[in-house]
Amino acid sequence: MIDLTNLTEQEQSHLEQLVADPMLDAVFQHLIAKYISAWRTSTPERSDTREHLHRMVLATEGLRSELQSVAANRKIAAFNNKSRG
């Protein structure tokens, strides 16, 4: 298991490339649209299904956000180090 708080230069570069890949963004968009569509077509009586789909949207958005955050960490650290002197 890779420690995302202590990536090597190569791992960080790979993650940055992955996050910048339009295909990954397309996958996230597809999943979110799929979950929202399923939610919209479900009946209110299927509250368990609707809640599950809502959690799937939140989880997918959270994963995308976390990947972007981890990928940006090196840039933020470099900026902070440059700002300090």
N, C-alpha and C positions, 0 to 999 in steps of 0.2 A: 504494500500500500504506500502510495506517495504522500508525503507530508506537504500539503498545500501551503503551509506557512513557511516552508523552507525549501523552495524549489531551486534546482540547479539552473544555471544559465540556459542550458539546452531545454529543460522542462518548461521554463518560463517562456522561452521563445516559441516552443511548440504550442503552449496554451494560448498565447497571443495570436498565433496564426489560426488556431481553431476558432477562437472567438470572432476573429475578423472574417472567417469564411462565410460567404453569403448562403451556402448550402445549410449550414447549421442554423442560421437565422430562419431560413425557409422551413426547416424541420420544426422549430419552435412555433412558428406562425401556423403551420399546418396542424400541429397538435392542439394548439389553443382553439383554432377555428373548429376543429373536429369536436372538441369537448363542448364548446359553446353551442354548436349546432345540435348536438345530442341533448343538451340541456333544454334548448328552446323547443324541441319536438317532444320532450317528455311531458307527461301530464302532472299536474300538481299533486295528484295522489301518489306519485312515485317519488316522494320526498327523499327517501334514502338514496335513490339513483341521482337525483338532482344535487343533493349535498355532496355526493361522491364526485360528480363531474365538476362541481365548483371547487372542491379541494384539488382536483387534478389540474385545473387552470392555475390555481394559486401555486401549486408545487412546480409546475412547468415554468411559470414566470419567476419563481424563486430560484430555480436552478439556473436559468439564463442570467439572472441578476448576480448570483454568486459567482458564476464563471467570469462574468465581466469584471466583477470586483477583484477577484484573485488575479486576473490577467493585468489589471491596472495597478496592482500593488507596486511593481518594480518602477513604473513610471512615476508614481507618487513618491516613492522613497528617493528616487534620483532627483526629483524636483526639490524635495525637502533638504536633501544633502547639499544641493547646489545653492539653495536659498540661505543655508546656514554659513556658507563661507567657502 
